[in-house]
Amino acid sequence: MAAACAGSVELGFAEEAPAWRLRSEQFPSKVGGRPAWLSAAGLPGPAELSCALCGRPLAFLLQLYAPLPGRADAFHRGLFLFCCRAPPCCAGLRVFRNQLPRKNDFYSYEPPSEEPPAATGDPVCLQLKSGARLCRVCGCLGPKTCSRCHRAHYCSKEHQTLDWRSGHKQACTQADNLDNTVPDHNFLFPEFEIVIETEDEITPEVVEKEEESEIIGSMGEAPEEELDSMAKHESREDKVFQKFKTKVALEPEQILRYGRGTAPIWISAENIPQEEDVPDCPCGAKRIFEFQVMPQLLNYLKADRLGRSVDWGVLAVFTCAESCRLGTGYAEEFVWKQDITDTP
């Protein structure tokens, strides 16, 4: 994606795309499937990609290609967001940043071709150019191997068990054909390309307010001080939610809003982070808002099931203001979750 101009916001939309467009060498922004890792070295390991709440492996949610103009060391730059989809938890979130100069060990200096490759129907890529092996289930770093064939790699015992039950028990003896026999483990989210467009500055008229009689009727015989407190809270809550609804009304299908250094739009006046709630980067720099994931994305994930499922109102990602280089690997950044249940 092209970097947003100062103060402007870019919107992301989910669209179907051919598989070749979502590979690492095309520098995609995408939802679901396996991560299209940017740097093939220094990948986050299983400990970093496990849920801090329940300990289960996180699922890849989306990645955003977000280079920084004028920064030679961030000519290529990607943000990778993961979430827990294991009920009853479905709450853990982690986000990682990676960046590379234009001249690097993994990609051509020239832009990638916009023409599809001659060969199609390639098997799932489970080994990176660095030699790193990836988990057959989730596409993350796979340091564990099948003790029988020694060619199937996994991030965790849990994913090894899932693959064994999904067909590796039979395919294990046919090791030469392993990459062609990766089953659907029902773990990955559906895959889409994220297409970026600049937000139209024209805003529609504010949605009609609730009938005043309804508000008055709900107050009953409350004391005067309580009425004042309720009125102030409802006024702020109404303003926040109205702003959110107004922005969404412009482009109802938006799944993402990108604006590094701008401010997110919140779905509720409750649970909005204060400056002290966003930790500084380990390099010492402040973290600034970079993008937010909208609740509309949930419509594409097909994650609903009986009991608790993946859910959010807003996911706001904050990254190092200096976009520092912490070694050659992936630096963890910060994500704030505002739930839909925070709304009145």
C-alpha positions in Angstrom: 0.0 0.0 0.0 1.1 3.6 -0.5 1.8 5.4 2.7 -0.9 7.8 3.7 -0.2 11.5 3.6 0.1 13.3 6.9 -3.3 13.5 8.5 -5.1 11.5 5.8 -6.7 8.1 6.3 -6.7 5.1 4.0 -9.4 2.5 4.0 -9.0 -1.3 3.5 -11.5 -3.5 1.8 -11.5 -7.3 1.5 -11.6 -8.7 -2.0 -11.0 -12.1 -3.6 -7.6 -12.5 -5.3 -5.7 -15.2 -7.0 -3.3 -17.1 -4.8 -0.1 -15.8 -6.5 -1.0 -12.2 -5.6 -0.9 -13.1 -1.9 2.6 -14.6 -1.8 5.5 -12.9 0.0 7.2 -11.8 -3.2 4.1 -9.6 -4.1 4.3 -7.8 -0.8 0.6 -8.2 -0.1 -1.8 -6.8 2.4 -4.2 -9.6 3.2 -6.6 -11.3 5.6 -6.4 -14.9 6.6 -4.7 -17.9 5.2 -1.0 -18.4 6.2 1.2 -15.4 6.8 3.2 -14.1 3.8 6.2 -13.4 5.9 8.3 -10.4 4.8 11.8 -11.3 6.2 12.5 -15.0 6.0 14.8 -14.6 9.1 14.1 -14.0 12.7 10.4 -15.1 12.6 8.5 -15.0 15.9 8.6 -18.4 17.6 5.9 -20.5 19.1 6.2 -18.8 22.5 5.6 -15.4 20.9 2.7 -16.7 18.9 0.8 -18.3 21.7 -2.1 -16.8 23.5 -1.0 -15.0 26.7 -4.4 -15.9 28.3 -5.0 -19.6 27.4 -1.6 -20.7 26.0 -3.0 -22.0 22.7 -1.4 -21.2 19.3 -2.7 -17.9 17.8 -4.2 -17.8 14.4 -3.0 -15.3 11.7 -5.6 -12.6 11.2 -4.1 -10.1 8.8 -1.0 -8.4 7.5 -0.5 -4.9 6.2 2.3 -3.8 3.8 3.1 -0.3 5.2 6.5 1.0 4.0 7.8 4.4 5.3 8.7 7.0 2.6 12.2 8.4 3.1 13.3 5.6 5.3 15.8 3.4 3.4 15.8 0.8 6.2 11.9 0.5 5.9 11.6 0.4 2.1 9.7 -2.8 2.8 7.7 -2.9 6.0 5.0 -5.3 7.2 2.7 -5.5 10.2 1.3 -8.9 11.2 -1.7 -9.3 13.5 -2.6 -12.6 15.2 -5.6 -13.5 17.4 -6.7 -16.4 19.6 -9.6 -18.3 18.0 -9.8 -21.1 20.6 -13.0 -21.1 22.5 -13.8 -20.3 25.2 -10.9 -17.8 25.2 -10.9 -16.1 21.8 -9.3 -13.0 23.4 -5.5 -13.1 23.0 -4.0 -10.6 20.4 -0.4 -10.0 19.3 1.1 -7.8 16.5 4.6 -7.8 15.0 6.5 -5.4 12.8 9.2 -6.3 10.3 11.1 -4.0 7.9 13.8 -4.4 5.2 15.9 -2.1 3.0 15.3 -2.3 -0.8 18.5 -4.2 -1.1 18.2 -7.3 1.0 18.8 -11.1 1.0 15.3 -12.1 0.1 13.8 -10.0 -2.7 14.7 -8.5 -6.0 15.7 -4.8 -6.1 13.2 -4.3 -8.8 9.4 -4.3 -8.2 7.6 -7.6 -8.6 5.9 -8.4 -11.8 2.1 -7.7 -12.0 1.6 -10.6 -14.3 0.7 -14.0 -13.0 3.5 -16.6 -13.0 3.5 -19.3 -15.7 3.2 -22.1 -13.3 0.0 -22.4 -11.3 -1.3 -24.8 -8.7 2.0 -24.8 -6.7 1.9 -26.7 -3.4 1.7 -24.8 -0.1 5.1 -23.3 0.6 6.3 -24.6 4.0 10.0 -23.7 3.7 11.4 -20.1 3.4 14.5 -19.0 1.5 16.3 -18.8 4.8 15.7 -22.5 5.3 13.2 -22.0 8.1 10.5 -24.6 8.2 6.9 -23.7 8.7 4.0 -25.4 10.6 1.8 -27.4 8.3 -1.3 -26.1 10.1 -0.7 -22.4 10.6 2.3 -21.4 8.5 4.3 -20.0 11.5 7.7 -21.2 12.5 7.7 -25.0 13.0 10.6 -26.2 15.2 8.9 -29.5 16.0 9.0 -32.4 13.6 7.0 -35.6 13.1 9.0 -38.3 14.9 8.2 -40.9 12.2 8.8 -39.1 8.8 10.9 -36.2 10.2 9.7 -34.0 7.3 6.5 -32.6 8.7 7.0 -29.5 10.8 4.8 -28.0 13.5 4.7 -25.0 15.9 3.2 -27.0 18.7 2.1 -30.4 19.9 -1.4 -29.2 19.5 -1.0 -28.5 15.7 0.9 -31.8 15.3 -2.1 -33.7 16.8 -4.5 -31.7 14.6 -2.6 -32.6 11.4 -2.2 -36.2 12.4 -6.0 -36.5 12.8 -6.6 -34.6 9.6 -4.7 -37.0 7.4 -1.0 -37.0 8.2 -1.4 -40.4 9.8 -1.9 -41.8 6.3 0.3 -39.3 4.4 3.3 -39.7 6.7 4.6 -42.8 4.8 4.4 -40.9 1.5 6.9 -38.2 2.6 7.9 -37.3 -1.0 4.4 -35.9 -1.5 4.0 -34.1 1.8 3.6 -30.6 0.5 0.9 -31.7 -1.9 -1.1 -33.3 0.9 -1.7 -30.4 3.3 -5.4 -30.8 4.4 -7.8 -28.2 5.5 -7.4 -28.2 9.2 -10.3 -25.7 9.8 -7.8 -23.5 11.6 -7.0 -20.7 9.1 -9.3 -17.8 8.4 -10.6 -17.4 4.9 -8.1 -15.5 2.7 -8.7 -12.2 1.0 -6.6 -9.4 -0.4 -6.8 -6.0 1.4 -7.3 -3.3 -1.3 -6.5 0.2 -0.1 -8.4 3.4 -1.1 -8.1 7.0 0.3 -11.0 8.0 2.5 -13.4 10.6 0.9 -13.2 13.8 3.0 -16.9 14.6 2.4 -19.0 13.5 5.4 -22.7 12.8 5.3 -25.2 14.5 7.6 -25.1 13.1 11.1 -27.5 10.2 11.6 -30.8 11.3 13.3 -30.6 11.4 17.1 -32.8 9.3 19.3 -36.2 10.7 20.2 -35.8 13.0 23.2 -38.9 11.6 24.7 -37.2 8.1 24.8 -34.3 9.5 26.8 -36.5 11.4 29.2 -38.7 8.3 29.7 -35.7 6.2 30.6 -34.6 8.5 33.4 -37.6 7.9 35.7 -37.3 9.6 39.1 -33.5 9.7 39.3 -31.9 12.3 41.6 -30.8 15.6 40.0 -27.0 14.8 40.4 -27.5 11.4 38.8 -29.4 13.0 36.0 -26.6 15.4 35.3 -24.0 12.6 35.4 -26.1 10.4 33.1 -26.7 13.3 30.6 -22.9 14.0 30.4 -22.1 10.4 29.9 -24.8 9.8 27.3 -23.8 13.0 25.5 -20.1 11.9 25.2 -21.2 8.3 24.4 -23.5 9.6 21.7 -20.8 11.8 20.2 -18.3 9.0 20.0 -20.7 6.4 18.6 -22.2 9.0 16.1 -18.7 9.8 14.8 -18.1 6.1 14.4 -21.4 5.5 12.6 -20.8 8.6 10.3 -17.4 7.3 9.2 -18.7 3.8 8.6 -21.7 5.2 6.6 -19.3 6.7 4.1 -17.9 3.3 3.2 -19.9 0.5 5.0 -17.6 -2.3 3.7 -14.4 -0.9 5.2 -12.6 -3.5 7.2 -9.5 -1.4 8.1 -8.5 2.2 8.6 -4.8 3.2 8.2 -3.4 6.5 9.3 0.0 6.5 11.0 0.1 9.3 13.6 -3.6 10.1 13.3 -6.3 9.1 15.8 -8.5 6.0 15.7 -12.3 6.3 15.7 -13.7 4.4 18.7 -17.0 2.5 18.7 -17.7 3.5 22.4 -16.7 6.1 24.9 -15.8 3.3 27.3 -12.4 1.6 27.4 -10.5 4.2 25.3 -6.8 3.9 26.1 -5.0 6.8 27.8 -1.4 7.7 26.9 -0.1 5.7 29.8 -2.0 2.6 28.7 0.1 2.3 25.5 3.6 1.1 26.5 6.6 2.7 25.0 8.7 0.7 22.6 11.7 -1.1 24.2 13.9 1.3 22.2 12.6 4.2 24.4 10.3 5.8 21.7 6.6 6.4 22.2 4.2 4.2 20.3 1.7 6.0 18.0 -1.5 4.8 16.4 -1.0 3.2 12.9 -4.2 1.3 11.9 -7.4 -0.1 13.2 -9.4 -3.2 12.3 -13.1 -2.6 12.0 -15.9 -5.0 13.1 -17.0 -5.4 9.5 -14.1 -7.8 9.0 -15.9 -10.3 11.2 -18.4 -10.8 8.4 -15.6 -12.3 6.3 -14.0 -14.6 8.9 -16.8 -17.2 9.2 -15.7 -17.7 12.8 -19.1 -17.9 14.4 -19.8 -21.1 16.3 -21.9 -22.2 19.3 -20.4 -20.6 22.4 -17.9 -17.8 22.4 -16.1 -16.8 19.2 -13.7 -14.2 17.8 -15.3 -10.8 18.3 -14.3 -7.1 18.7 -15.6 -3.6 18.3 -12.2 -2.0 17.4 -8.7 -3.4 17.2 -6.3 -0.4 17.4 -2.6 -1.1 16.6 0.1 1.2 18.0 3.7 1.0 16.7 7.1 2.5 17.5 7.1 6.2 16.5 10.7 5.8 15.2 9.9 2.4 13.6 13.2 1.3 15.2 15.3 -1.6 14.0 15.5 -4.2 16.8 17.8 -6.6 15.1 16.8 -8.2 11.9 13.7 -10.0 13.1 10.1 -9.2 14.0 9.5 -6.6 16.8 6.4 -7.0 18.8 4.1 -3.9 18.9 0.9 -3.1 20.8 -2.7 -3.8 20.1 -5.7 -2.4 22.1 -9.1 -4.2 21.9 -12.3 -2.3 22.4 -15.2 -4.7 22.6 -18.6 -4.2 21.1 -20.0 -5.1 24.5 -18.4 -1.8 25.8 -21.2 0.0 23.9 -24.4 0.8 25.7 
